[in-house]
Amino acid sequence: MSLHVFLVRHGESVWHDENRYAGVSDIDLSEHGRSQAGRLASWAERAGLTAVWSSPMRRCRETAEASAARAGLPLLLDPRLRELDFGVAEGMTRAEMRERLPGALKAFEEDPVGSHFPEGEHPVAVGERYADFLSGLRAGHQEGRVLVVAHSTAIRLTLCRLLGVPLRDYRRVFPHLANCAVNQLILRDGTPSLLALNQHVTPGVTE
């Protein structure tokens, strides 16, 4: 038996254009983000989903609500799916970090795990809580197709952990996750496989 998990980054947020670091900041989707969420919902309607889970943060909930509704499923929230807390860098742009936190930014760029931003959550802890969520998901859904709407950094850390990639390389190996694109995992007999990365959804087309 195999479980297909579709890890999806939420739609574009209102901080997207400035590339502000949004970890624990509970911000809204932009208009474009809502449009992206609508396309994801059109895909979800035909994807044969058996469950829809989301981070409780607003940008994820807003993305996932339409998909759950179109799939005829309840929207399930789990706090373990929240984004990493960026600590002192929360809400800042790179330009602001270079001005206010030059040493911390340089260390972060060299090793974003060992030198994560001060006062922030340790990336290892993020990987552990996502692994705990997926373990419970596997126990509750021996097979099926589950949509999980979550966050960029947390998803990249999770992919590294599942695929045996050193966590410190998450920004290098997975430099970008597109908003509302599908990252498809197959969990089978305790062995994860990555089937798709950054697959843009086309309404009416499923894999």
N, CA, C and O of each residue as an XYZ file, in Angstrom:
828
protein
N       0.845     -1.197      0.000
C       0.000      0.000      0.000
C       0.883      1.250      0.000
O       1.928      1.278      0.649
N       0.465      2.261     -0.717
C       1.255      3.489     -0.792
C       0.377      4.702     -0.551
O      -0.797      4.728     -0.921
N       0.964      5.690      0.069
C       0.283      6.951      0.353
C       0.921      8.042     -0.488
O       2.128      8.268     -0.406
N       0.112      8.722     -1.299
C       0.605      9.848     -2.098
C       0.350     11.134     -1.312
O      -0.782     11.430     -0.930
N       1.415     11.885     -1.080
C       1.309     13.148     -0.334
C       1.718     14.285     -1.258
O       2.824     14.296     -1.798
N       0.814     15.242     -1.434
C       1.074     16.403     -2.280
C       1.402     17.580     -1.352
O       0.502     18.205     -0.790
N       2.683     17.871     -1.201
C       3.120     19.009     -0.390
C       3.078     20.259     -1.259
O       3.729     20.318     -2.302
N       2.315     21.253     -0.832
C       2.124     22.463     -1.640
C       2.406     23.694     -0.803
O       1.871     23.855      0.294
N       3.247     24.551     -1.330
C       3.465     25.856     -0.690
C       2.230     26.726     -0.930
O       1.658     26.719     -2.020
N       1.837     27.458      0.075
C       0.680     28.352     -0.022
C       0.809     29.328     -1.196
O       1.888     29.479     -1.769
N      -0.274     29.974     -1.538
C      -0.271     30.983     -2.591
C       0.571     32.197     -2.214
O       0.952     32.386     -1.058
N       0.842     33.002     -3.215
C       1.654     34.208     -3.004
C       1.042     35.079     -1.902
O      -0.170     35.290     -1.863
N       1.897     35.578     -1.014
C       1.433     36.423      0.090
C       1.658     37.898     -0.217
O       2.300     38.250     -1.206
N       1.124     38.747      0.640
C       1.272     40.191      0.445
C       2.714     40.648      0.660
O       3.052     41.780      0.314
N       3.565     39.800      1.219
C       4.979     40.152      1.403
C       5.855     39.641      0.267
O       7.074     39.811      0.306
N       5.259     39.024     -0.736
C       6.034     38.353     -1.776
C       6.945     39.306     -2.552
O       8.132     39.033     -2.732
N       6.386     40.415     -3.004
C       7.146     41.322     -3.869
C       8.407     41.847     -3.193
O       9.433     42.041     -3.844
N       8.324     42.077     -1.870
C       9.490     42.583     -1.147
C      10.372     41.462     -0.602
O      11.437     41.713     -0.039
N       9.909     40.215     -0.779
C      10.616     39.045     -0.267
C      10.926     39.186      1.232
O      12.049     38.941      1.673
N       9.918     39.579      1.990
C      10.073     39.648      3.445
C       9.971     38.233      4.017
O       9.170     37.414      3.565
N      10.796     37.975      5.013
C      10.812     36.649      5.624
C       9.583     36.476      6.515
O       9.455     37.119      7.557
N       8.689     35.598      6.080
C       7.439     35.374      6.807
C       7.480     33.987      7.431
O       7.246     32.984      6.756
N       7.775     33.940      8.705
C       7.750     32.684      9.427
C       6.489     32.604     10.251
O       5.482     32.041      9.820
N       6.550     33.181     11.460
C       5.384     33.153     12.349
C       4.440     34.328     12.100
O       3.372     34.393     12.707
N       4.809     35.245     11.231
C       3.930     36.374     10.909
C       2.708     35.858     10.149
O       2.849     35.194      9.123
N       1.526     36.160     10.646
C       0.296     35.603     10.075
C      -0.273     36.571      9.050
O      -1.140     37.387      9.365
N       0.217     36.477      7.831
C      -0.125     37.443      6.787
C      -1.098     36.838      5.781
O      -1.290     35.623      5.732
N      -1.706     37.709      4.984
C      -2.730     37.299      4.019
C      -2.121     36.947      2.665
O      -0.967     37.260      2.374
N      -2.932     36.292      1.858
C      -2.586     36.106      0.457
C      -2.764     37.419     -0.298
O      -3.579     38.263      0.076
N      -1.992     37.572     -1.361
C      -2.217     38.675     -2.291
C      -3.356     38.284     -3.230
O      -3.829     37.148     -3.196
N      -3.792     39.215     -4.057
C      -4.815     38.880     -5.048
C      -4.322     37.786     -5.989
O      -5.069     36.878     -6.355
N      -3.053     37.890     -6.373
C      -2.490     36.854     -7.235
C      -2.461     35.514     -6.510
O      -2.706     34.470     -7.115
N      -2.160     35.544     -5.208
C      -2.147     34.321     -4.410
C      -3.516     33.664     -4.363
O      -3.620     32.438     -4.393
N      -4.571     34.475     -4.288
C      -5.921     33.915     -4.288
C      -6.241     33.271     -5.647
O      -6.925     32.251     -5.722
N      -5.732     33.889     -6.704
C      -5.926     33.299     -8.032
C      -5.193     31.958     -8.131
O      -5.718     30.998     -8.696
N      -3.988     31.899     -7.585
C      -3.239     30.641     -7.567
C      -4.001     29.573     -6.779
O      -4.072     28.415     -7.190
N      -4.568     29.980     -5.644
C      -5.338     29.047     -4.819
C      -6.553     28.529     -5.585
O      -6.941     27.372     -5.425
N      -7.150     29.376     -6.411
C      -8.283     28.952     -7.221
C      -7.893     27.902     -8.241
O      -8.632     26.943     -8.461
N      -6.729     28.075     -8.872
C      -6.258     27.062     -9.831
C      -5.953     25.743     -9.130
O      -6.242     24.666     -9.652
N      -5.360     25.846     -7.932
C      -5.089     24.629     -7.161
C      -6.401     23.921     -6.830
O      -6.476     22.694     -6.895
N      -7.426     24.680     -6.477
C      -8.723     24.086     -6.149
C      -9.331     23.367     -7.344
O      -9.938     22.307     -7.192
N      -9.170     23.941     -8.533
C      -9.682     23.282     -9.737
C      -8.981     21.949     -9.961
O      -9.607     20.967    -10.360
N      -7.678     21.922     -9.700
C      -6.929     20.661     -9.783
C      -7.402     19.692     -8.711
O      -7.615     18.511     -8.986
N      -7.568     20.194     -7.480
C      -7.943     19.334     -6.353
C      -9.278     18.645     -6.578
O      -9.484     17.516     -6.132
N     -10.179     19.321     -7.266
C     -11.505     18.755     -7.509
C     -11.426     17.433     -8.266
O     -12.280     16.564     -8.095
N     -10.399     17.282     -9.102
C     -10.274     16.097     -9.955
C      -9.110     15.199     -9.562
O      -8.796     14.244    -10.271
N      -8.472     15.496     -8.442
C      -7.241     14.787     -8.073
C      -7.474     13.522     -7.266
O      -6.517     12.830     -6.920
N      -8.718     13.207     -6.961
C      -8.993     11.999     -6.200
C      -8.466     12.053     -4.782
O      -8.039     11.037     -4.235
N      -8.494     13.229     -4.187
C      -7.942     13.392     -2.846
C      -8.790     12.664     -1.808
O     -10.008     12.545     -1.936
N      -8.105     12.186     -0.784
C      -8.787     11.530      0.329
C      -8.714     12.349      1.613
O      -9.403     12.037      2.584
N      -7.895     13.383      1.629
C      -7.812     14.274      2.792
C      -7.101     15.558      2.379
O      -6.285     15.559      1.458
N      -7.422     16.649      3.070
C      -6.744     17.935      2.869
C      -6.333     18.467      4.233
O      -7.173     18.688      5.105
N      -5.036     18.669      4.405
C      -4.475     19.204      5.640
C      -3.822     20.547      5.350
O      -3.428     20.823      4.217
N      -3.709     21.383      6.383
C      -3.098     22.701      6.212
C      -2.450     23.175      7.507
O      -2.870     22.818      8.607
N      -1.430     23.976      7.341
C      -0.928     24.789      8.450
C      -2.060     25.709      8.890
O      -2.863     26.130      8.057
N      -2.142     26.028     10.176
C      -3.207     26.925     10.634
C      -2.974     28.386     10.271
O      -3.848     29.220     10.507
N      -1.818     28.712      9.705
C      -1.528     30.101      9.388
C      -2.398     30.563      8.222
O      -2.699     29.790      7.312
N      -2.798     31.839      8.264
C      -3.827     32.357      7.371
C      -3.498     32.145      5.893
O      -4.383     31.788      5.115
N      -2.265     32.354      5.499
C      -1.913     32.227      4.091
C      -2.076     30.786      3.591
O      -2.343     30.559      2.411
N      -1.913     29.821      4.494
C      -2.144     28.422      4.121
C      -3.623     28.073      4.158
O      -4.141     27.428      3.247
N      -4.297     28.502      5.213
C      -5.731     28.215      5.322
C      -6.482     28.776      4.123
O      -7.332     28.100      3.543
N      -6.164     30.015      3.753
C      -6.847     30.640      2.617
C      -6.580     29.861      1.331
O      -7.449     29.770      0.463
N      -5.382     29.302      1.212
C      -5.043     28.513      0.028
C      -5.796     27.193      0.018
O      -6.295     26.763     -1.022
N      -5.877     26.547      1.185
C      -6.412     25.183      1.273
C      -7.932     25.118      1.298
O      -8.514     24.112      0.891
N      -8.579     26.172      1.767
C     -10.040     26.123      1.956
C     -10.785     25.770      0.677
O     -11.669     24.914      0.679
N     -10.423     26.434     -0.414
C     -11.126     26.177     -1.678
C     -10.856     24.761     -2.180
O     -11.750     24.119     -2.730
N      -9.628     24.269     -1.993
C      -9.305     22.910     -2.444
C     -10.116     21.880     -1.672
O     -10.631     20.927     -2.255
N     -10.229     22.071     -0.364
C     -11.014     21.143      0.448
C     -12.481     21.168      0.021
O     -13.121     20.125     -0.114
N     -12.996     22.370     -0.186
C     -14.410     22.501     -0.573
C     -14.679     21.838     -1.918
O     -15.663     21.115     -2.074
N     -13.802     22.084     -2.886
C     -14.012     21.517     -4.224
C     -13.828     20.003     -4.227
O     -14.425     19.304     -5.046
N     -13.001     19.495     -3.310
C     -12.792     18.050     -3.217
C     -13.861     17.379     -2.359
O     -13.898     16.152     -2.259
N     -14.735     18.183     -1.736
C     -15.780     17.641     -0.893
C     -15.259     17.043      0.398
O     -15.802     16.062      0.907
N     -14.179     17.654      0.935
C     -13.527     17.129      2.130
C     -13.428     18.207      3.197
O     -13.387     19.393      2.866
N     -13.389     17.827      4.464
C     -13.166     18.825      5.510
C     -11.724     19.314      5.466
O     -10.824     18.568      5.079
N     -11.505     20.557      5.857
C     -10.147     21.081      5.962
C      -9.634     20.773      7.356
O     -10.224     21.195      8.351
N      -8.528     20.035      7.426
C      -7.925     19.624      8.686
C      -6.696     20.479      8.950
O      -5.843     20.625      8.074
N      -6.594     21.046     10.149
C      -5.474     21.917     10.508
C      -4.577     21.229     11.520
O      -5.050     20.503     12.395
N      -3.268     21.465     11.393
C      -2.324     20.894     12.359
C      -1.234     21.917     12.644
O      -0.561     22.365     11.716
N      -1.041     22.302     13.916
C      -0.035     23.317     14.246
C       1.391     22.883     13.939
O       2.280     23.728     13.830
N       1.626     21.589     13.799
C       2.973     21.128     13.457
C       3.387     21.570     12.060
O       4.570     21.542     11.721
N       2.414     21.977     11.249
C       2.695     22.381      9.869
C       3.036     23.865      9.731
O       3.201     24.359      8.616
N       3.143     24.582     10.858
C       3.489     26.006     10.770
C       4.907     26.171     10.215
O       5.692     25.223     10.183
N       5.212     27.387      9.782
C       6.528     27.699      9.225
C       7.556     27.872     10.331
O       7.209     28.075     11.495
N       8.821     27.789      9.954
C       9.929     28.076     10.860
C       9.859     29.529     11.325
O       9.525     30.418     10.541
N      10.168     29.771     12.584
C      10.257     31.121     13.144
C      11.644     31.662     12.826
O      12.646     31.077     13.240
N      11.714     32.779     12.092
C      12.997     33.348     11.681
C      13.620     34.270     12.732
O      14.625     34.925     12.458
N      13.047     34.327     13.902
C      13.658     35.076     14.994
C      13.860     36.542     14.680
O      12.924     37.224     14.260
N      15.082     37.040     14.881
C      15.361     38.467     14.707
C      15.176     38.920     13.264
O      15.041     40.115     13.003
N      15.167     37.967     12.318
C      15.022     38.327     10.904
C      13.567     38.335     10.454
O      13.278     38.698      9.314
N      12.661     37.945     11.319
C      11.244     37.862     10.964
C      10.718     39.199     10.437
O      10.873     40.239     11.078
N      10.100     39.151      9.274
C       9.500     40.338      8.688
C      10.455     41.244      7.929
O      10.030     42.259      7.375
N      11.742     40.896      7.892
C      12.723     41.750      7.215
C      12.953     41.311      5.770
O      12.722     40.157      5.409
N      13.410     42.251      4.960
C      13.898     41.944      3.624
C      15.398     41.655      3.718
O      16.019     41.924      4.746
N      15.975     41.113      2.654
C      17.425     40.884      2.641
C      18.193     42.197      2.790
O      19.213     42.250      3.478
N      17.702     43.248      2.147
C      18.381     44.546      2.240
C      18.401     45.036      3.683
O      19.412     45.560      4.152
N      17.285     44.866      4.385
C      17.223     45.277      5.791
C      18.144     44.421      6.653
O      18.759     44.925      7.593
N      18.244     43.150      6.344
C      19.161     42.284      7.097
C      20.611     42.698      6.880
O      21.402     42.731      7.823
N      20.955     43.014      5.633
C      22.331     43.436      5.357
C      22.689     44.687      6.136
O      23.840     44.878      6.529
N      21.690     45.544      6.358
C      21.936     46.783      7.085
C      21.951     46.567      8.596
O      22.808     47.116      9.288
N      21.014     45.774      9.116
C      20.846     45.642     10.564
C      21.496     44.393     11.162
O      21.889     44.380     12.329
N      21.603     43.320     10.323
C      22.103     42.035     10.843
C      23.168     41.448      9.917
O      23.064     40.287      9.522
N      24.189     42.229      9.564
C      25.133     41.732      8.562
C      25.849     40.443      8.975
O      26.036     39.545      8.154
N      26.248     40.353     10.245
C      26.952     39.150     10.702
C      26.050     37.933     10.715
O      26.450     36.852     10.282
N      24.842     38.103     11.209
C      23.893     36.987     11.272
C      23.499     36.525      9.876
O      23.347     35.327      9.641
N      23.331     37.465      8.947
C      22.970     37.108      7.579
C      24.098     36.338      6.904
O      23.849     35.339      6.229
N      25.342     36.796      7.082
C      26.489     36.095      6.474
C      26.591     34.667      7.000
O      26.811     33.731      6.232
N      26.431     34.505      8.314
C      26.505     33.167      8.903
C      25.367     32.283      8.397
O      25.570     31.101      8.118
N      24.178     32.858      8.280
C      23.016     32.122      7.780
C      23.237     31.655      6.350
O      22.906     30.519      6.010
N      23.792     32.516      5.513
C      24.027     32.161      4.116
C      25.053     31.036      3.987
O      24.993     30.240      3.051
N      25.995     30.974      4.933
C      27.007     29.923      4.899
C      26.476     28.595      5.435
O      26.822     27.530      4.924
N      25.636     28.663      6.465
C      25.055     27.457      7.058
C      23.718     27.816      7.703
O      23.684     28.196      8.873
N      22.617     27.701      6.960
C      21.315     28.144      7.469
C      20.753     27.274      8.590
O      19.746     27.628      9.203
N      21.389     26.151      8.859
C      20.944     25.296      9.958
C      21.808     25.513     11.192
O      21.291     25.838     12.261
N      23.104     25.340     11.056
C      24.010     25.546     12.186
C      24.052     26.985     12.649
O      24.321     27.254     13.819
N      23.788     27.920     11.738
C      23.805     29.353     12.067
C      22.456     29.976     11.712
O      22.394     31.017     11.057
N      21.386     29.331     12.150
C      20.056     29.905     11.910
C      19.944     31.229     12.653
O      20.735     31.500     13.556
N      18.978     32.047     12.286
C      18.878     33.384     12.850
C      18.641     33.340     14.368
O      17.855     32.524     14.851
N      19.315     34.210     15.108
C      19.126     34.254     16.566
C      17.663     34.439     16.955
O      16.903     35.136     16.281
N      17.294     33.804     18.047
C      15.938     33.857     18.616
C      14.905     33.123     17.758
O      13.711     33.153     18.053
N      15.370     32.470     16.702
C      14.456     31.729     15.846
C      14.410     30.252     16.209
O      15.175     29.785     17.053
N      13.514     29.531     15.570
C      13.390     28.096     15.798
C      14.529     27.366     15.101
O      14.938     27.749     14.006
N      15.035     26.325     15.730
C      16.096     25.546     15.098
C      15.501     24.741     13.940
O      14.481     24.076     14.120
N      16.110     24.790     12.772
C      15.570     24.043     11.624
C      15.428     22.546     11.873
O      14.536     21.911     11.310
N      16.285     21.977     12.702
C      16.148     20.554     13.020
C      14.808     20.283     13.686
O      14.175     19.260     13.426
N      14.375     21.202     14.547
C      13.086     21.040     15.233
C      11.930     21.077     14.246
O      10.939     20.368     14.417
N      12.057     21.907     13.209
C      11.016     21.964     12.177
C      10.928     20.626     11.455
O       9.839     20.092     11.243
N      12.089     20.090     11.079
C      12.098     18.793     10.413
C      11.487     17.707     11.279
O      10.807     16.814     10.774
N      11.726     17.779     12.579
C      11.197     16.761     13.495
C       9.681     16.850     13.615
O       9.004     15.822     13.630
N       9.140     18.064     13.699
C       7.685     18.145     13.846
C       6.968     17.775     12.549
O       5.879     17.202     12.590
N       7.565     18.094     11.399
C       6.970     17.656     10.137
C       7.072     16.136      9.992
O       6.144     15.499      9.492
N       8.190     15.554     10.425
C       8.324     14.099     10.376
C       7.293     13.439     11.284
O       6.739     12.391     10.952
N       7.041     14.060     12.428
C       6.037     13.538     13.349
C       4.649     13.597     12.714
O       3.859     12.660     12.836
N       4.363     14.707     12.035
C       3.084     14.824     11.334
C       2.943     13.744     10.266
O       1.905     13.087     10.188
N       3.973     13.553      9.445
C       3.900     12.580      8.360
C       3.795     11.152      8.894
O       3.137     10.307      8.288
N       4.442     10.888     10.021
C       4.336      9.568     10.636
C       2.893      9.291     11.063
O       2.368      8.200     10.843
N       2.267     10.290     11.674
C       0.864     10.147     12.058
C      -0.042     10.037     10.851
O      -1.024      9.294     10.863
N       0.295     10.786      9.797
C      -0.490     10.734      8.565
C      -0.431      9.342      7.960
O      -1.443      8.802      7.512
N       0.743      8.778      7.952
C       0.928      7.427      7.406
C       0.155      6.399      8.227
O      -0.412      5.453      7.681
N       0.140      6.592      9.522
C      -0.589      5.662     10.388
C      -2.094      5.774     10.171
O      -2.813      4.777     10.238
N      -2.565      6.988      9.913
C      -4.002      7.201      9.749
C      -4.501      6.985      8.339
O      -5.688      6.740      8.127
N      -3.593      7.075      7.362
C      -3.955      6.903      5.953
C      -2.971      5.909      5.335
O      -1.944      6.309      4.788
N      -3.279      4.634      5.422
C      -2.364      3.629      4.881
C      -2.179      3.799      3.371
O      -1.128      3.479      2.816
N      -3.212      4.302      2.737
C      -3.117      4.594      1.313
C      -4.048      5.764      1.011
O      -4.862      6.151      1.850
N      -3.926      6.314     -0.175
C      -4.771      7.438     -0.542
C      -3.956      8.565     -1.132
O      -2.781      8.394     -1.459
N      -4.589      9.727     -1.269
C      -3.961     10.894     -1.890
C      -4.291     12.104     -1.020
O      -5.440     12.537     -0.943
N      -3.274     12.633     -0.375
C      -3.467     13.657      0.648
C      -2.770     14.955      0.233
O      -1.577     14.961     -0.070
N      -3.520     16.035      0.225
C      -2.975     17.364     -0.027
C      -2.595     17.999      1.295
O      -3.395     18.022      2.231
N      -1.358     18.522      1.376
C      -0.871     19.199      2.576
C      -0.368     20.579      2.157
O       0.629     20.685      1.443
N      -1.053     21.636      2.597
C      -0.667     23.002      2.256
C       0.169     23.563      3.403
O      -0.288     23.647      4.543
N       1.389     23.940      3.079
C       2.320     24.349      4.126
C       3.231     25.471      3.623
O       2.803     26.318      2.839
N       4.489     25.474      4.077
C       5.377     26.627      3.888
C       6.700     26.228      3.229
O       7.144     25.084      3.335
N       7.306     27.180      2.559
C       8.488     26.920      1.743
C       9.664     26.328      2.518
O      10.150     25.251      2.171
N      10.126     27.018      3.564
C      11.308     26.538      4.286
C      11.034     25.195      4.939
O      11.867     24.291      4.873
N       9.882     25.057      5.565
C       9.552     23.803      6.245
C       9.450     22.641      5.263
O       9.901     21.537      5.568
N       8.868     22.871      4.099
C       8.770     21.795      3.103
C      10.155     21.398      2.620
O      10.443     20.208      2.484
N      11.017     22.373      2.358
C      12.362     22.054      1.866
C      13.164     21.267      2.910
O      13.881     20.328      2.565
N      13.040     21.650      4.177
C      13.706     20.904      5.244
C      13.166     19.471      5.310
O      13.922     18.523      5.525
N      11.859     19.327      5.124
C      11.234     18.011      5.170
C      11.710     17.136      4.022
O      12.002     15.957      4.220
N      11.792     17.703      2.827
C      12.277     16.939      1.680
C      13.706     16.467      1.905
O      14.044     15.327      1.588
N      14.539     17.334      2.446
C      15.922     16.941      2.737
C      15.954     15.783      3.727
O      16.657     14.794      3.522
N      15.193     15.919      4.790
C      15.179     14.874      5.820
C      14.708     13.542      5.246
O      15.311     12.506      5.524
N      13.645     13.553      4.454
C      13.099     12.323      3.900
C      14.023     11.675      2.878
O      14.086     10.449      2.782
N      14.742     12.502      2.113
C      15.555     11.984      1.013
C      17.018     11.797      1.376
O      17.824     11.422      0.525
N      17.373     12.056      2.642
C      18.746     11.838      3.083
C      19.722     12.917      2.672
O      20.927     12.674      2.609
N      19.217     14.113      2.389
C      20.061     15.254      2.031
C      20.404     16.018      3.310
O      19.510     16.260      4.121
N      21.672     16.411      3.523
C      21.998     17.176      4.727
C      21.115     18.412      4.849
O      20.929     19.145      3.877
N      20.573     18.642      6.037
C      19.644     19.761      6.218
C      20.275     21.097      5.859
O      19.596     21.986      5.345
N      21.565     21.247      6.124
C      22.201     22.536      5.852
C      22.190     22.890      4.359
O      22.435     24.037      3.986
N      21.909     21.908      3.523
C      21.897     22.131      2.071
C      20.504     22.410      1.526
O      20.308     22.416      0.310
N      19.526     22.641      2.410
C      18.156     22.770      1.906
C      17.994     23.945      0.945
O      17.216     23.850     -0.005
N      18.702     25.040      1.164
C      18.570     26.199      0.277
C      19.291     25.979     -1.048
O      18.909     26.551     -2.069
N      20.335     25.148     -1.030
C      21.097     24.886     -2.252
C      20.420     23.813     -3.103
O      20.290     23.979     -4.316
N      19.992     22.725     -2.485
C      19.392     21.615     -3.232
C      17.979     21.960     -3.705
O      17.570     21.583     -4.804
N      17.239     22.685     -2.858
C      15.884     23.122     -3.220
C      15.822     24.650     -3.137
O      15.258     25.197     -2.189
N      16.404     25.343     -4.133
C      16.501     26.802     -4.051
C      15.174     27.541     -4.118
O      15.075     28.687     -3.680
N      14.155     26.891     -4.663
C      12.876     27.608     -4.825
C      11.725     26.616     -4.891
O      11.794     25.614     -5.604
N      10.672     26.901     -4.145
C       9.415     26.191     -4.286
C       8.381     27.189     -4.781
O       8.137     28.209     -4.138
N       7.781     26.895     -5.912
C       6.803     27.808     -6.490
C       5.502     27.761     -5.693
O       5.103     26.707     -5.198
N       4.857     28.899     -5.580
C       3.570     28.972     -4.887
C       2.533     28.109     -5.596
O       2.366     28.192     -6.813
N       1.842     27.283     -4.821
C       0.744     26.433     -5.304
C       1.168     25.427     -6.365
O       0.328     24.927     -7.113
N       2.471     25.122     -6.440
C       2.934     24.031     -7.287
C       2.977     22.758     -6.448
O       3.132     22.818     -5.228
N       2.840     21.612     -7.099
C       2.764     20.332     -6.401
C       4.143     19.699     -6.262
O       4.909     19.622     -7.223
N       4.440     19.253     -5.055
C       5.626     18.457     -4.772
C       5.105     17.115     -4.247
O       4.630     17.021     -3.115
N       5.200     16.087     -5.084
C       4.521     14.829     -4.785
C       5.474     13.780     -4.233
O       6.482     13.437     -4.851
N       5.126     13.283     -3.056
C       5.860     12.199     -2.413
C       5.010     10.940     -2.422
O       3.783     11.001     -2.345
N       5.683      9.796     -2.517
C       5.021      8.521     -2.287
C       5.675      7.896     -1.064
O       6.889      7.697     -1.032
N       4.859      7.588     -0.055
C       5.341      6.932      1.149
C       4.890      5.481      1.081
O       3.700      5.173      1.137
N       5.878      4.601      0.959
C       5.568      3.179      0.791
C       6.556      2.350      1.608
O       7.769      2.442      1.419
N       6.020      1.546      2.514
C       6.858      0.646      3.324
C       7.989      1.390      4.028
O       9.096      0.870      4.169
N       7.698      2.602      4.465
C       8.697      3.375      5.189
C       9.745      4.025      4.314
O      10.650      4.683      4.825
N       9.642      3.854      2.997
C      10.625      4.418      2.074
C       9.976      5.517      1.245
O       9.071      5.235      0.459
N      10.419      6.769      1.401
C       9.808      7.860      0.632
C      10.418      7.979     -0.769
O      11.609      7.732     -0.959
N       9.605      8.352     -1.724
C      10.070      8.629     -3.081
C       9.523      9.992     -3.498
O       8.373     10.319     -3.206
N      10.345     10.779     -4.176
C       9.916     12.073     -4.700
C       9.528     11.888     -6.151
O      10.372     11.597     -6.998
N       8.234     12.060     -6.436
C       7.725     11.826     -7.786
C       7.678     13.103     -8.616
O       7.862     13.056     -9.833
N       7.432     14.251     -7.968
C       7.330     15.515     -8.707
C       7.792     16.660     -7.819
O       7.564     16.653     -6.609
N       8.441     17.642     -8.431
C       8.904     18.834     -7.729
C       8.507     20.062     -8.538
O       8.766     20.135     -9.739
N       7.877     21.026     -7.871
C       7.485     22.275     -8.534
C       6.648     22.034     -9.781
O       6.830     22.695    -10.804
N       5.733     21.084     -9.685
C       4.847     20.792    -10.824
C       3.659     21.745    -10.791
O       2.812     21.673     -9.900
N       3.609     22.630    -11.766
C       2.520     23.601    -11.807
C       1.221     22.899    -12.190
O       1.183     22.103    -13.128
N       0.170     23.204    -11.458
C      -1.099     22.524    -11.684
C      -1.832     23.136    -12.866
O      -1.807     24.346    -13.089
N      -2.481     22.260    -13.610
C      -3.335     22.675    -14.707
C      -4.747     22.239    -14.379
O      -4.995     21.040    -14.249
N      -5.688     23.172    -14.240
C      -7.050     22.778    -13.903
C      -7.566     21.700    -14.844
O      -7.443     21.805    -16.064
N      -8.157     20.646    -14.241
C      -8.727     19.576    -15.030
C      -7.741     18.475    -15.370
O      -8.124     17.456    -15.946
N      -6.448     18.671    -15.014
C      -5.428     17.659    -15.305
C      -4.883     17.145    -13.988
O      -4.508     17.933    -13.120
N      -4.835     15.827    -13.830
C      -4.271     15.219    -12.631
C      -3.235     14.202    -13.025
O      -3.207     13.723    -14.159
N      -2.369     13.872    -12.058
C      -1.330     12.872    -12.286
C      -1.654     11.619    -11.486
O      -0.903     10.645    -11.533
